Amino acid sequence: MFNTPHEPTMSDGRSAELEREKRLLSLSDADRDLARLVNDPKFSRWLAQIKAIGGCAHPIYLSGSTVTSNAVTGEVISSYSTADEPGERLPVRCGNRRASVCPTCSYLHAGDTYQLVRAGLTGGKGVPGAVAERPRLFVTLTAPSFGLVHHAIEGERCRPRRDDPVCEHGKPLGCSRIHGEDDRLVGLPLCPDCYDYVGHVLWHAHAGRLWNLFTTAVRRRLASAGGIPRSKLREHLVVSFAKVAEYQKRAAIHFHCVVRLDGPDGPGSVPASWASEGLLVDAVTRAVASTFVTVPESDAYGTERLGWGGQFDAHPIYPTPGTDGPSGSAVAGYVAKYVTKGAAETGAGLDYRVTSLDDIRAAAVTTHVRALMATCWRLGGLVELEHLRIRRWAHSLGFRGHILTKSRRYSTTYGALQEERADHRRGDTKPENGPTVTQSNWRYAGSGYTPGEADIALGIAEDLASLREIKRDMIAEGWRYAG
């Protein structure tokens, strides 16, 4: 007797369908979404899009089209539309500079910052190489002391005292411990009740104005040294600045900045012969000591006179690396390292705004930072400080300035660097058939990923980061590209 093939029945089909549904239900949301994604006919194109933006953590989607044509004849030279793209949209980078938000865009932003600062020190990107011969300084400006805090100095005790003095609140004014850089006590006040939280927040709120007064004072000092009126200084030289703001362990902002002297026509011209490097050091030093902001008196805090801290430093920048001071490339790398850090990454605030005291109480921050944020909220409610909008910037402890700023003539811009990179990727060349005109029509079409998409994008970003680490190691070991 022979066995006959089993013919599928209605019940068998139903069982198979139930089994498939059971397997799907046992999967996580991300796994189910991943299965949907890889079975999509346009998956390979979507994957190419995400690789093109480096696995950006929070892409923005655009829908639309662009057409480039000859401005004279109207002949279409190139065109693009998202009509045939996955979801009829195109993902673009979020562009966030914070490494805690998007590591891949942060890395790109750090690279742009390096090129921007370096161009102003060594030339390139439209800046003449002669800037390397100009008088230049690398300056560090800090906030004043608002109270004793724990600090970490390798191999040394925090705040050794021969006696055991205490403050008016009964807290010790010394600390004999040796703190590591990662010690949670570093940056915290020895006595929170003695700490000037009001002064700290008000200094942050006026840091931008203090910087503007500092740059004005530098120019005034230079004009005075040259024996000319301040209004005539631009006929003899131009002072260019680039600065980056960084949070210290005590949650106070300090500035790293480049100061450069050019001639009246900008980077390509020579400043007046009397404008020496030594004169620039003197002008900067005197400007730091003489710059103050006075906050109007209030019953809530009295009178505050705000100036720079005593930890001031100014070093000449040398054309090539040496033992006498930092080189242009070293300064650019130093600045780029800090520009991608947000307040949350340094433990000095949050990368998102708070809207109430409940948000501040729930924030995952130290008691010191929480007290600063609560002080922002209290001061922000005062009528006399309403113009400072301190509550809006409570998440950054009252500081509302940009992380990196520069004067117009210092060097190139972020926009120019991004456009240059986009042209390179598109392979753009100068038109051979006359001028062109481009018509574009784009609209916002969403942002972010589904769970499955997020997993794939994260893998792409991690692979790229690993490749960068391997490349750095190979360069450090002396490997070089040979074709």
C-alpha positions in Angstrom: 0.0 0.0 0.0 1.5 3.3 -1.1 1.3 6.5 0.9 -0.4 9.3 -1.0 0.8 12.9 -0.8 -1.1 14.9 1.8 -3.4 17.4 0.3 -3.7 20.6 2.2 -7.1 21.3 3.6 -8.8 24.5 4.7 -7.9 23.6 8.3 -4.3 23.2 7.4 -4.2 26.6 5.8 -5.8 28.2 8.8 -3.3 26.5 11.1 -0.4 27.8 9.1 -1.9 31.3 9.2 -2.4 31.1 13.0 1.2 29.8 13.4 2.5 32.8 11.5 0.4 35.2 13.6 1.7 33.5 16.7 5.3 33.9 15.6 4.7 37.6 14.8 3.0 38.3 18.1 6.0 36.7 19.9 8.4 39.3 18.2 9.1 42.7 19.6 7.8 45.8 17.9 11.3 46.5 16.6 11.6 42.9 15.1 8.2 43.1 13.5 9.1 46.5 12.0 12.4 45.2 10.9 10.7 42.3 9.1 8.4 44.8 7.3 11.3 47.0 6.3 13.6 44.3 4.8 10.7 42.9 2.8 9.9 46.3 1.3 10.8 46.3 -2.4 12.6 49.7 -1.9 14.6 48.6 1.1 17.9 48.8 -0.7 17.3 52.4 -1.8 16.2 53.3 1.8 19.4 51.7 3.1 21.5 53.7 0.6 19.8 56.9 1.8 20.5 56.3 5.5 24.2 55.4 4.7 24.4 58.7 2.7 23.5 60.6 5.9 25.8 58.5 8.1 23.1 56.9 10.1 21.9 60.2 11.5 20.0 59.6 14.7 17.1 62.0 14.0 16.8 62.6 10.2 14.4 65.2 8.8 12.3 64.2 5.7 11.6 66.4 2.8 9.3 65.9 -0.2 9.5 67.8 -3.4 11.7 68.3 -6.5 14.4 70.5 -8.0 15.1 71.3 -11.7 18.2 73.0 -13.0 18.0 74.5 -16.5 20.0 76.8 -18.8 19.1 80.4 -18.0 19.2 81.4 -21.6 17.7 78.5 -23.6 15.6 76.9 -20.9 17.1 73.5 -21.6 16.8 71.2 -18.6 20.3 70.2 -17.4 19.3 68.1 -14.4 16.3 67.3 -12.3 15.4 65.3 -9.2 12.1 64.4 -7.5 11.2 62.3 -4.5 8.3 60.7 -6.3 10.1 57.4 -6.8 11.9 57.4 -3.4 10.8 55.2 -0.5 7.8 56.9 1.1 8.1 59.6 -1.6 10.5 61.6 0.7 14.2 62.2 1.1 16.0 62.0 4.5 18.5 64.8 5.4 20.8 65.2 8.4 19.4 66.7 11.6 22.6 68.7 11.9 22.6 68.7 15.7 26.0 69.5 17.1 25.6 67.7 20.4 27.2 64.3 20.6 24.6 63.2 23.2 21.8 63.8 20.6 23.3 62.7 17.3 26.9 61.3 17.3 27.2 61.3 13.5 26.1 64.9 12.9 28.1 65.9 16.0 31.3 64.4 14.4 30.6 66.3 11.2 30.0 69.5 13.1 33.3 69.1 15.0 35.1 68.6 11.6 33.5 71.8 10.2 34.5 73.7 13.4 38.0 72.5 13.1 38.2 73.7 9.5 36.6 77.0 10.3 39.0 77.8 13.2 42.0 76.4 11.4 41.4 78.4 8.3 41.6 81.6 10.4 44.9 80.5 11.8 46.7 78.8 8.9 44.8 79.9 5.8 42.6 77.9 3.4 38.9 77.9 2.6 39.2 81.3 1.0 41.5 82.7 3.8 45.0 83.7 2.7 47.9 81.8 4.3 49.4 85.1 5.4 47.2 84.9 8.5 49.8 82.5 10.0 52.2 85.5 10.2 49.7 87.8 12.0 49.8 88.6 15.7 47.5 85.9 17.3 46.6 84.8 20.8 44.8 81.9 22.3 42.9 83.3 25.3 41.0 81.7 28.1 38.4 83.7 30.0 36.7 82.3 33.1 33.8 83.2 35.4 34.7 84.6 38.9 34.5 82.5 42.0 31.0 82.1 43.4 32.1 80.0 46.4 34.5 77.2 47.3 34.0 74.0 45.3 35.8 70.6 45.3 38.4 70.3 42.5 40.6 67.6 41.1 44.4 68.1 40.7 46.3 65.0 39.9 48.1 63.7 43.0 47.1 66.7 45.2 44.5 67.0 48.0 41.4 69.0 47.2 41.6 71.9 49.7 44.1 71.1 52.5 43.9 73.3 55.6 46.1 73.2 58.7 43.3 73.9 61.0 39.7 72.8 60.7 37.7 76.0 60.0 34.0 75.9 59.3 31.7 78.4 57.6 28.8 80.2 59.3 26.6 77.2 58.4 28.9 74.8 60.2 30.3 73.2 57.1 34.1 72.5 56.7 36.0 75.0 54.6 38.7 72.4 53.7 38.9 69.0 52.0 41.8 66.7 52.4 40.7 64.1 49.8 42.4 63.5 46.5 39.6 63.5 43.9 39.8 61.8 40.5 38.4 63.6 37.4 35.2 61.4 37.6 34.6 61.9 41.3 31.0 63.1 41.7 32.1 65.7 44.3 34.3 67.6 41.8 32.6 70.9 41.0 30.2 70.8 44.0 30.2 73.5 46.6 31.8 72.8 50.0 28.8 74.6 51.5 25.7 75.1 49.2 24.3 77.7 51.6 27.4 79.8 51.2 27.5 79.5 47.4 26.4 82.6 45.4 23.8 81.0 43.2 22.3 84.4 42.3 25.7 85.7 41.2 26.4 82.6 39.2 23.1 82.8 37.2 23.3 86.5 36.7 26.9 86.1 35.4 25.7 83.6 32.9 22.8 85.8 31.8 25.2 88.7 31.2 28.1 86.7 29.7 27.3 87.8 26.2 27.3 91.4 27.1 30.5 91.0 29.1 32.1 89.5 26.0 31.0 92.4 23.8 32.4 94.9 26.3 35.7 92.9 26.4 36.1 93.0 22.6 35.3 96.8 22.6 37.9 97.3 25.4 40.6 95.5 23.4 40.0 97.7 20.4 40.0 100.8 22.6 43.3 99.7 24.2 44.9 99.1 20.8 43.8 102.5 19.6 45.1 104.2 22.7 48.5 102.4 22.3 48.7 103.5 18.7 47.9 107.1 19.6 44.8 107.3 17.4 41.1 107.8 18.0 39.0 104.7 18.5 36.9 105.7 15.5 40.1 105.6 13.3 41.3 102.2 14.3 39.9 100.4 11.3 42.1 102.5 9.1 45.1 100.9 10.7 44.0 97.4 11.7 41.1 95.0 12.2 40.7 92.8 15.3 39.1 89.4 14.5 37.8 86.9 17.1 36.6 83.4 17.3 35.4 81.9 20.6 33.8 78.7 22.0 31.9 78.4 25.3 32.5 75.4 27.6 31.0 74.4 30.9 33.5 73.8 33.7 33.0 71.2 36.4 31.5 73.8 38.7 28.8 74.4 36.0 30.2 77.8 35.1 30.8 78.9 31.5 34.3 79.8 30.4 35.5 80.9 26.9 38.4 79.8 24.8 39.0 82.3 22.1 41.4 83.2 19.2 42.3 86.9 18.8 44.0 88.0 15.5 45.2 91.3 14.2 44.8 92.0 10.4 45.3 95.0 8.2 42.5 97.4 7.3 41.6 95.3 4.3 41.2 92.1 6.3 43.2 88.9 6.4 45.1 89.6 3.2 46.6 92.9 4.5 49.2 93.7 7.1 48.3 95.6 10.3 50.1 98.8 11.3 53.7 98.2 12.2 53.1 99.3 15.8 50.5 96.6 16.3 52.8 93.9 17.7 52.1 90.6 19.5 53.3 92.1 22.8 50.9 95.0 22.4 48.0 92.6 21.7 48.8 90.7 24.9 48.9 93.9 26.9 45.6 95.1 25.4 43.8 91.8 26.1 45.2 91.6 29.6 44.1 95.2 30.4 40.7 94.7 28.8 40.0 91.6 31.0 40.8 93.6 34.2 38.7 96.6 33.3 35.5 95.0 31.9 32.5 94.9 34.2 28.7 94.7 34.0 26.6 96.2 36.8 23.2 94.7 37.3 20.5 97.1 38.4 19.8 97.0 42.2 16.9 94.8 43.4 15.5 93.9 46.8 15.7 90.2 45.6 19.5 90.2 45.2 21.0 93.6 46.0 23.5 94.9 43.5 25.7 92.7 41.4 29.0 93.8 39.7 30.0 91.1 37.2 33.5 90.7 35.7 35.9 88.1 34.6 37.5 85.5 36.9 41.1 85.5 37.9 42.0 82.4 35.9 42.9 84.3 32.8 45.4 83.0 30.3 46.8 84.3 27.0 49.3 82.5 24.8 50.7 83.5 21.4 49.8 81.0 18.6 52.8 79.9 16.5 52.8 78.9 12.8 54.2 75.4 13.6 54.1 73.1 16.6 56.8 74.0 19.2 57.6 74.2 22.9 56.9 77.9 23.2 53.1 77.7 22.6 50.3 76.0 20.7 50.1 75.8 16.9 47.2 76.8 14.8 46.2 73.2 14.2 46.4 72.3 17.9 44.1 75.3 18.8 41.6 74.3 16.1 41.5 70.7 17.4 41.1 72.0 21.0 38.2 74.2 20.1 36.5 71.6 17.9 36.6 69.1 20.8 34.5 71.2 23.0 32.0 72.7 20.5 30.1 69.4 20.3 29.4 69.1 24.0 26.0 70.1 25.3 25.1 71.1 28.8 23.8 67.6 29.7 26.9 65.9 28.5 29.1 67.9 30.8 26.7 67.4 33.7 26.0 71.2 33.8 22.4 71.3 32.7 20.0 69.8 30.2 19.8 69.6 26.4 16.1 70.4 26.5 14.1 73.3 28.0 12.2 73.1 31.2 8.7 74.6 31.6 8.1 74.4 35.3 9.6 73.8 38.7 8.3 70.2 38.5 10.5 69.7 35.5 13.5 71.0 37.4 12.8 68.7 40.4 12.5 65.7 38.1 15.7 66.5 36.1 18.5 63.9 36.4 21.1 66.4 37.5 23.2 67.1 40.6 21.8 69.1 43.6 24.2 71.9 42.6 22.9 72.1 39.0 19.3 71.8 40.3 19.8 74.7 42.6 21.2 76.8 39.7 18.1 75.9 37.6 15.8 76.7 40.4 17.6 80.1 40.9 17.0 80.7 37.2 13.3 80.1 37.6 13.1 82.4 40.6 15.1 85.3 39.1 13.3 84.9 35.8 10.0 85.8 37.6 11.4 89.2 38.6 10.0 92.1 36.6 13.4 93.9 36.6 15.1 90.9 34.9 12.2 90.0 32.5 14.3 91.2 29.5 16.9 88.5 30.2 14.4 85.7 29.7 16.2 83.6 32.3 13.5 81.1 32.7 13.6 80.2 29.0 17.3 79.4 29.5 17.0 77.6 32.9 18.1 74.3 31.3 21.5 76.0 30.4 21.7 77.7 33.8 20.9 81.1 32.4 23.5 81.1 29.6 21.8 82.0 26.3 24.8 82.5 24.0 25.9 80.4 21.1 28.5 77.8 21.7 30.7 79.1 18.9 30.8 82.7 17.6 33.2 84.6 15.4 33.7 88.0 13.8 32.8 88.3 10.2 36.3 88.5 8.8 37.9 85.8 10.9 37.4 83.0 8.4 34.8 81.1 6.4 31.3 80.1 7.6 29.5 76.9 8.5 27.1 77.5 5.5 30.0 77.8 3.1 31.6 74.6 4.3 28.3 72.7 4.1 27.7 74.0 0.6 31.2 73.0 -0.5 30.7 69.5 0.9 27.3 69.2 -0.9 28.8 70.3 -4.2 31.6 67.7 -3.8 29.1 64.9 -3.2 27.0 65.9 -6.1 30.0 66.2 -8.3 29.0 69.8 -9.3 31.2 71.5 -11.8 31.1 74.9 -13.4 28.4 75.0 -16.2 29.8 74.7 -19.7 26.8 76.1 -21.5 26.3 79.4 -19.7 24.5 80.4 -16.5 21.9 78.2 -15.0 18.8 78.7 -12.9 17.4 76.2 -10.3 13.8 75.9 -9.3 13.1 74.0 -6.1 9.8 73.0 -4.4 10.3 71.3 -1.0 8.1 70.7 2.0 8.6 69.1 5.4 7.4 65.5 5.5 8.3 64.2 9.0 11.3 63.2 11.1 12.8 60.3 13.0 12.6 56.5 12.6 10.4 53.6 13.3 11.8 51.1 15.8 13.3 48.8 13.0 14.7 51.7 11.1 16.3 53.1 14.3 18.2 49.8 14.8 19.6 49.8 11.3 20.6 53.4 11.5 22.4 52.9 14.8 24.3 50.0 13.3 25.4 52.2 10.4 26.5 55.0 12.7 28.5 52.5 14.9 30.2 50.9 11.9 31.3 54.4 10.6 32.6 55.3 14.1 34.6 52.0 14.2 36.1 52.6 10.8 37.2 56.1 12.0 38.9 54.5 15.0 40.7 52.0 12.9 41.8 54.7 10.5 43.2 56.8 13.4 45.0 53.8 14.8 46.6 53.0 11.4 47.7 56.6 10.9 49.2 56.6 14.5 51.1 53.4 13.6 52.5 54.9 10.5 50.3 53.4 7.8 49.6 55.5 4.7 47.4 55.2 1.6 49.3 53.8 -1.4 46.7 53.8 -4.1 
